[in-house]
Amino acid sequence: MHRMFRGVARIAALTALAVSGGALVAVPPAIADIGADLGLVCSGKAGTYDVALRIDTTVPSSGTVGQPVQMGTIKIDVGLPPELVKAIGASSPAGASTPPVTGAAPSSAPSPALGGVAEIEVAVRQPGVERRGGWPAFALASAPPRGDGAVHLTGSGVAPPVTPGSPGGLSWSAGKVDLSLVPGDTTPEKDAAELALHCAAEKARVLGTVRVGPRSAAADPGAPSPPTGQAAAAQEGLCEKIPGAGTDPRYAINGDSRLMEIYESPSTPDGLLEIPSPGTLYCVKATGFVNIKKTGNAIPVALENSVRAPTVQQSGNVFFGPNYYEVRGYFVNQTYPTPATVLGFGFMPTRAVAKTIPTRAPGSGETDPVTGNIRAIQMLDPYSALENAPERQELRASAYVRVKAGSAEVNGVPIALGDKCMTAPTLFSAQGFLGTRRSGPTQYLDGQTIIAEDLEVPAFSGCGVGEDISPILTATVSGSGNYANAASGRWCDVEAGSASNCVDGAGPLPASFTVKPGGDVTAVAKPFVLAQGDSKLRCDSATMRLHMDRGHWQSRSRLGKGDMSLEGCEVVALDGSVYPVIGKVAQEGSLWLNMLFEETGDGKRVMRLNGVTLNAVVDVDGTRCNLRIANTMESLFGSQIEGPGEIVGTYDNATKTFSIKDHFVAGDASVLKVSPDSTCYIPGFTEYSLNFDSGTGDFVFPPALQITSP
């Protein structure tokens, strides 16, 4: 019986080994239980209710400065009063898509079955420092009755580790909670009603404290700390300083045929000037997740890339074309210690850590490159109509890596794997979308989301101490069909330092956003005016209809997609003449909503609408014509054609308002003018007119919508 249990435990542990991009982390010597009961007052459209929240988890009994402190699985229990349960399903935002939240086990609870999401604001404190805990959203599922009259929902998840920067007490406290509740399970139908509640405790409760000791003299001062929602203390040597092109054959664009495929498709146009270079050294942080097909788990990953680019740049001519610019280079990456916690076989708590190791292509020699290849394709000028501009800007990366299994434990019992447990080299190939003219082009140096599909984990070998358990690991983890998604922050020019997107000498974390409840969103501005001097397009209202996916840690780019229409409009010419617009002013093509990096002094975010192409049918002295408002692009010899325009404004999450007034600057923030395709001849509204230099419009979004930056 004992032998059978050990075999089952070993298999369960191995299911998590290859799903985390972390380095080896020592298992803490002792674990302590922490948690708290919170009495919450929750308010929403349906009224105010008293809700009970129980939080339970574990922490190491002690920690060390510079070493990550990892909580165990966090379990929460939400107790709802009967009157609140009756209110669920009342009028509330509908159509929200299922959020990417931490999983909850299916429940056999009797009716009424409820589900939802809980987001807990947790503060992490140590001497002189307070940070956000970065806890996940918890998917909630119904639990069996407790006999206390309340309806209970439960969920579980894993929080990112915290790296203490100074000795003393490290503590976690909770006080605010957001609840989204729906009838049914955790994946409600599209039209299911949702009740959103904002909850607060009378006083923040401390969940527990870990005593942190000073850094050991034997500790590695260059060991990287895991990226979390907190601003961890800076460490030296975080980004590997790889040599420039032409100085070391091990660091160069890799000539392996499979790695070179990223340069073959799409093909480059003729007429490009090719310029070799040693390349700038960039440090790039990225965070995301990996879906492992066999285990059915999504595991968080965090890594840091050292990039040399451009070691080759291919460019068209800004006057004659092609309108094409390509950057090539090479990279290596290192992974942060990010333990993966799953339920083996759906019931057995399993914690494991692995790391990816950059490696040479199969069959290579010792002097061949250990690097992967990178390629960025962009327009030379997004406002130029010169030929051969890429329709889709993108970044591609390809490299060979091995997956090395590290520590593993089941219920705190270590599984001996040895130090040679790893896979053969496997190809990692990924790409990122950098936008189009209509969706809004972005620069590769600003960061991007990288997606790898159909990742393959090869068979393992060298696993076990005293017995070969490689076949078990291979059977439970290895295979194809795995998926990875990671967003990178801005590329830090290491030599330029803080002057070029760097934070403490390393790349910043990704700029990401949380959208809830999402779904189909309508925003209305009353009135709406575009002006250039004394000439104006004046409307009673403008309405944007957008679809916004609900989710956490979303990219800042392309948060929403939809259209726009303007009603009750008239055109005021430069000479004061007024011409009525017949019907609505229609948006042609898709409209995209993007966030920029900038923040205003009062905490508002800068937001941009891309793809603006408006068509108004105007009655000019009894003759109908089309007044088109978009942007212009210059082609060869200076002729102009129509292109999509853009409007920039500021978004205030407190008032749910996107305002264009204060941020409308001609030729700078907003690129919008009369199109050369316009058929109206109205003074002040010709293709020779300047960009609109002012505007009025406060687009008010629904009260329940939240667009926040974690």
ZAMIVEX-750889 format. One line per 5 residues: for each residue x, y, z of C-alpha. Coordinates in steps of 0.05 Angstrom, whole numbers. Example, Ala and Ser with C-alpha at 12.3 -4.5 7.8 and 13.67 -1.06 7.14 Angstrom:
2
246 -90 156 | 273 -21 143 .
This chain:
710
0 0 0 | 57 48 18 | 92 31 -47 | 29 44 -88 | 19 112 -55 .
91 132 -70 | 82 113 -143 | 18 154 -150 | 50 213 -115 | 110 210 -161 .
67 210 -223 | 25 268 -197 | 88 309 -183 | 115 297 -252 | 53 325 -286 .
75 395 -267 | 150 392 -280 | 154 420 -350 | 100 472 -344 | 139 528 -311 .
195 570 -339 | 230 577 -273 | 298 562 -243 | 311 516 -184 | 283 540 -118 .
297 507 -51 | 237 479 -15 | 227 518 50 | 243 477 113 | 176 491 148 .
107 515 128 | 58 556 170 | -17 564 161 | -43 635 154 | -111 666 137 .
-167 709 163 | -243 717 167 | -267 783 138 | -336 814 146 | -349 853 82 .
-400 906 65 | -416 898 -9 | -453 949 -51 | -480 946 -122 | -540 962 -164 .
-583 913 -124 | -567 945 -57 | -520 934 2 | -506 867 35 | -463 836 89 .
-417 782 59 | -368 736 95 | -300 719 66 | -251 666 91 | -180 664 64 .
-133 605 79 | -63 591 53 | 7 574 76 | 74 610 78 | 145 590 96 .
160 598 169 | 219 644 152 | 251 679 93 | 316 711 70 | 329 778 38 .
335 770 -38 | 303 700 -39 | 231 692 -64 | 177 676 -13 | 123 634 -45 .
54 624 -15 | 19 557 -22 | -48 548 -56 | -96 603 -34 | -166 578 -16 .
-224 626 -8 | -295 616 16 | -349 669 3 | -413 666 45 | -472 702 12 .
-537 720 49 | -601 691 19 | -628 760 0 | -566 773 -43 | -574 706 -77 .
-645 727 -97 | -618 791 -128 | -568 755 -173 | -596 756 -243 | -626 826 -236 .
-610 878 -288 | -534 883 -297 | -483 885 -354 | -491 824 -398 | -451 790 -451 .
-386 787 -412 | -338 735 -439 | -308 684 -391 | -248 715 -355 | -180 680 -354 .
-183 666 -280 | -155 614 -233 | -195 550 -238 | -247 525 -189 | -266 452 -181 .
-335 432 -206 | -387 430 -152 | -443 381 -136 | -480 433 -96 | -556 433 -101 .
-595 490 -133 | -588 549 -134 | -521 539 -170 | -480 603 -171 | -414 623 -199 .
-372 684 -210 | -305 717 -198 | -273 747 -135 | -216 797 -139 | -181 811 -73 .
-138 872 -63 | -79 850 -22 | -23 893 6 | 46 865 18 | 84 902 72 .
156 902 98 | 195 955 135 | 186 1021 98 | 153 990 37 | 81 974 17 .
64 939 -49 | 6 908 -86 | 3 833 -78 | -17 817 -150 | -65 762 -129 .
-102 727 -185 | -177 731 -199 | -211 671 -166 | -264 633 -204 | -320 616 -156 .
-363 553 -156 | -420 533 -110 | -402 492 -48 | -447 445 -8 | -491 479 46 .
-459 490 114 | -522 496 155 | -509 569 172 | -562 598 125 | -511 626 77 .
-497 604 5 | -423 588 -1 | -378 596 -62 | -306 571 -62 | -245 581 -105 .
-170 572 -104 | -108 600 -138 | -34 616 -133 | -4 685 -122 | 64 708 -149 .
124 702 -102 | 150 762 -64 | 224 778 -58 | 238 817 7 | 289 872 0 .
304 882 74 | 302 842 139 | 243 845 186 | 170 825 179 | 138 809 112 .
62 810 118 | 0 806 75 | -66 842 89 | -133 845 54 | -189 896 58 .
-223 908 -10 | -258 857 -54 | -295 860 -121 | -347 806 -134 | -380 789 -200 .
-436 738 -189 | -477 700 -240 | -529 645 -238 | -501 577 -260 | -429 554 -260 .
-364 593 -272 | -374 594 -348 | -442 629 -356 | -478 634 -421 | -465 697 -462 .
-530 730 -442 | -528 711 -369 | -540 770 -322 | -482 790 -278 | -485 826 -211 .
-423 867 -195 | -408 886 -123 | -354 929 -91 | -337 904 -21 | -296 932 36 .
-279 908 106 | -286 957 164 | -211 947 175 | -158 912 133 | -141 845 164 .
-70 817 167 | -68 747 138 | 0 728 166 | 72 749 173 | 139 717 154 .
202 735 192 | 256 755 141 | 329 747 158 | 389 782 126 | 420 755 62 .
467 696 74 | 539 708 56 | 535 645 13 | 476 672 -27 | 488 687 -100 .
485 763 -107 | 469 758 -181 | 409 712 -174 | 348 742 -209 | 285 755 -169 .
217 739 -197 | 177 794 -228 | 113 808 -190 | 62 863 -187 | 109 896 -137 .
171 937 -152 | 222 889 -124 | 291 914 -103 | 339 923 -161 | 394 872 -170 .
457 876 -211 | 474 832 -270 | 401 815 -283 | 407 816 -359 | 462 775 -391 .
510 819 -431 | 516 781 -495 | 571 804 -544 | 557 843 -607 | 555 813 -677 .
622 792 -705 | 659 785 -639 | 642 714 -618 | 615 659 -664 | 573 631 -608 .
532 696 -608 | 505 710 -678 | 445 700 -722 | 437 624 -722 | 444 593 -790 .
406 529 -773 | 356 517 -829 | 295 514 -783 | 314 577 -745 | 326 614 -811 .
254 600 -832 | 230 664 -797 | 270 704 -849 | 240 667 -908 | 166 681 -898 .
141 732 -910 | 192 749 -963 | 226 818 -966 | 212 865 -1024 | 266 885 -1074 .
304 950 -1070 | 323 948 -996 | 388 976 -968 | 421 925 -922 | 463 952 -865 .
502 905 -818 | 515 928 -746 | 542 900 -680 | 471 911 -653 | 446 948 -592 .
441 907 -527 | 369 905 -502 | 341 875 -438 | 268 854 -445 | 223 826 -390 .
162 785 -406 | 108 751 -365 | 52 705 -386 | 28 633 -383 | 36 565 -415 .
-22 517 -427 | 2 445 -420 | -45 401 -460 | -35 336 -421 | -46 366 -352 .
-100 415 -373 | -67 470 -332 | -47 542 -347 | 19 557 -312 | 49 627 -302 .
118 640 -332 | 166 699 -328 | 230 708 -366 | 282 759 -387 | 312 764 -456 .
380 792 -476 | 374 816 -547 | 424 842 -597 | 388 881 -652 | 393 904 -705 .
453 864 -726 | 424 870 -796 | 374 923 -817 | 340 926 -885 | 307 991 -903 .
272 1023 -962 | 279 1096 -982 | 234 1146 -947 | 225 1185 -1012 | 220 1130 -1064 .
204 1066 -1026 | 194 1011 -1011 | 157 1031 -948 | 189 974 -911 | 236 967 -852 .
263 902 -823 | 307 888 -762 | 344 822 -752 | 383 800 -691 | 394 745 -640 .
376 732 -567 | 383 687 -507 | 336 684 -447 | 336 665 -374 | 276 647 -333 .
255 670 -264 | 240 621 -208 | 165 611 -217 | 140 548 -183 | 80 514 -214 .
25 489 -168 | -29 442 -196 | -75 388 -170 | -47 322 -195 | -103 277 -220 .
-150 333 -199 | -141 322 -124 | -68 318 -104 | -31 384 -88 | 32 383 -130 .
87 435 -133 | 144 432 -183 | 195 477 -217 | 231 471 -283 | 274 515 -326 .
288 524 -400 | 360 522 -422 | 382 556 -487 | 419 505 -529 | 451 497 -597 .
415 468 -657 | 418 391 -661 | 483 369 -694 | 519 435 -681 | 591 442 -657 .
618 478 -596 | 633 542 -634 | 564 546 -666 | 513 596 -640 | 475 584 -575 .
429 641 -594 | 360 644 -624 | 339 688 -682 | 293 748 -681 | 259 789 -737 .
216 852 -734 | 177 875 -795 | 150 946 -796 | 129 1002 -843 | 184 1053 -854 .
131 1107 -847 | 59 1089 -828 | 35 1155 -860 | 68 1141 -927 | 32 1108 -986 .
96 1085 -1019 | 93 1014 -1047 | 108 948 -1013 | 88 968 -942 | 75 906 -900 .
0 898 -889 | 15 868 -821 | 72 889 -776 | 100 832 -735 | 157 805 -693 .
182 734 -699 | 229 695 -654 | 257 624 -659 | 306 585 -615 | 324 516 -590 .
316 502 -516 | 317 442 -468 | 269 434 -411 | 304 414 -347 | 263 387 -289 .
283 413 -221 | 252 405 -152 | 184 372 -142 | 141 355 -82 | 73 326 -66 .
43 350 -1 | 113 372 19 | 144 304 3 | 203 314 -45 | 209 270 -108 .
282 253 -125 | 296 270 -198 | 371 280 -198 | 408 336 -233 | 407 308 -304 .
332 303 -316 | 318 341 -381 | 292 336 -452 | 327 336 -519 | 330 403 -556 .
262 428 -579 | 244 485 -626 | 211 546 -595 | 179 590 -648 | 134 649 -634 .
106 712 -665 | 75 777 -643 | 27 824 -678 | 51 897 -682 | -11 926 -714 .
-35 953 -781 | -50 1023 -805 | -123 1014 -784 | -113 981 -717 | -55 1026 -699 .
17 1008 -715 | 64 998 -656 | 140 996 -652 | 176 932 -633 | 216 971 -580 .
150 987 -544 | 138 914 -526 | 87 864 -553 | 49 801 -539 | 85 738 -565 .
46 674 -579 | 74 605 -591 | 27 551 -615 | 36 476 -617 | 97 476 -573 .
128 407 -566 | 159 379 -503 | 205 321 -523 | 217 257 -483 | 256 263 -418 .
318 224 -399 | 365 220 -339 | 308 227 -288 | 309 192 -221 | 357 171 -166 .
366 96 -160 | 312 82 -212 | 296 111 -280 | 230 148 -277 | 241 183 -344 .
185 143 -378 | 135 167 -326 | 154 239 -338 | 150 230 -413 | 82 197 -409 .
52 251 -365 | 83 314 -396 | 116 304 -463 | 78 317 -528 | 54 370 -576 .
-5 418 -575 | 20 463 -519 | 9 538 -522 | 46 598 -494 | 27 671 -489 .
73 724 -460 | 73 800 -461 | 138 838 -459 | 152 907 -432 | 189 962 -467 .
258 943 -492 | 311 971 -446 | 374 998 -481 | 424 973 -429 | 479 1022 -449 .
433 1082 -451 | 403 1063 -383 | 344 1101 -355 | 344 1147 -415 | 317 1090 -457 .
260 1051 -425 | 301 1021 -368 | 282 1013 -295 | 341 1002 -248 | 383 980 -306 .
335 927 -331 | 273 922 -375 | 207 945 -344 | 149 899 -334 | 94 898 -388 .
43 954 -388 | -21 914 -380 | -94 928 -365 | -154 896 -332 | -221 902 -367 .
-286 883 -333 | -341 865 -343 | -326 874 -418 | -371 850 -473 | -408 898 -519 .
-398 969 -495 | -431 1034 -518 | -400 1102 -503 | -436 1167 -521 | -410 1239 -527 .
-459 1298 -526 | -441 1343 -563 | -384 1325 -610 | -344 1377 -650 | -283 1374 -695 .
-253 1441 -714 | -197 1473 -754 | -198 1547 -739 | -268 1573 -752 | -290 1513 -794 .
-327 1459 -755 | -363 1393 -760 | -414 1401 -705 | -458 1343 -681 | -509 1333 -626 .
-478 1266 -607 | -426 1214 -625 | -434 1141 -607 | -380 1088 -603 | -400 1014 -602 .
-342 970 -582 | -331 898 -563 | -281 893 -505 | -258 824 -482 | -261 815 -408 .
-194 796 -378 | -135 811 -333 | -65 829 -353 | -86 848 -424 | -41 883 -473 .
-49 959 -476 | -59 953 -551 | -126 937 -584 | -168 935 -521 | -232 943 -561 .
-257 939 -633 | -321 967 -662 | -351 1027 -700 | -377 1098 -690 | -433 1142 -716 .
-449 1216 -708 | -520 1244 -706 | -551 1313 -713 | -492 1341 -751 | -479 1404 -792 .
-418 1434 -826 | -397 1505 -809 | -353 1532 -866 | -295 1579 -858 | -339 1637 -882 .
-393 1621 -831 | -440 1586 -879 | -477 1527 -848 | -493 1463 -888 | -536 1406 -860 .
-513 1334 -858 | -564 1285 -885 | -574 1226 -838 | -518 1198 -795 | -443 1207 -804 .
-418 1135 -811 | -352 1104 -792 | -324 1061 -848 | -284 1001 -828 | -265 979 -758 .
-249 1027 -702 | -196 1006 -651 | -185 1028 -579 | -114 1031 -553 | -80 1055 -490 .
-15 1094 -493 | 42 1094 -442 | 31 1165 -419 | -6 1184 -356 | -30 1255 -340 .
-13 1289 -274 | -83 1275 -246 | -77 1199 -258 | -115 1195 -324 | -90 1150 -379 .
-78 1171 -451 | -124 1133 -499 | -126 1131 -575 | -178 1113 -627 | -147 1084 -689 .
-179 1072 -757 | -222 1134 -757 | -255 1142 -827 | -318 1184 -826 | -365 1196 -884 .
-418 1251 -882 | -469 1264 -936 | -476 1340 -939 | -528 1384 -973 | -490 1441 -1005 .
-540 1489 -1036 | -585 1432 -1059 | -529 1387 -1083 | -507 1326 -1044 | -434 1310 -1034 .
-391 1266 -990 | -348 1299 -937 | -297 1248 -915 | -255 1257 -853 | -195 1210 -843 .
-121 1221 -856 | -77 1231 -917 | -16 1191 -939 | 35 1214 -990 | 53 1170 -1049 .
109 1178 -1099 | 118 1250 -1126 | 76 1279 -1070 | 6 1256 -1091 | -41 1241 -1033 .
-89 1183 -1019 | -137 1170 -961 | -114 1132 -900 | -146 1118 -832 | -141 1173 -780 .
-135 1173 -705 | -160 1213 -645 | -124 1217 -579 | -154 1236 -512 | -151 1220 -438 .
-190 1167 -401 | -214 1178 -329 | -232 1112 -296 | -267 1149 -240 | -318 1182 -286 .
-313 1128 -341 | -301 1185 -391 | -257 1189 -453 | -246 1263 -467 | -214 1290 -531 .
-215 1364 -513 | -151 1375 -474 | -109 1327 -515 | -128 1349 -585 | -66 1379 -617 .
-58 1389 -692 | -6 1343 -724 | 14 1315 -656 | -36 1278 -613 | -90 1270 -666 .
-81 1256 -740 | -147 1273 -772 | -165 1317 -831 | -207 1323 -894 | -193 1264 -940 .
-171 1274 -1013 | -230 1227 -1030 | -280 1280 -1006 | -326 1307 -1061 | -349 1369 -1023 .
-321 1438 -1038 | -334 1475 -974 | -287 1531 -950 | -244 1503 -894 | -261 1431 -914 .
-216 1416 -973 | -159 1367 -980 | -111 1425 -971 | -138 1441 -902 | -94 1429 -842 .
-108 1375 -790 | -165 1389 -742 | -132 1426 -685 | -187 1424 -633 | -246 1382 -614 .
-300 1372 -561 | -327 1305 -541 | -333 1268 -474 | -349 1195 -489 | -383 1168 -427 .
-376 1092 -418 | -424 1049 -377 | -416 1059 -301 | -398 986 -290 | -339 986 -339 .
-270 985 -307 | -206 995 -348 | -149 994 -298 | -75 983 -300 | -52 931 -248 .
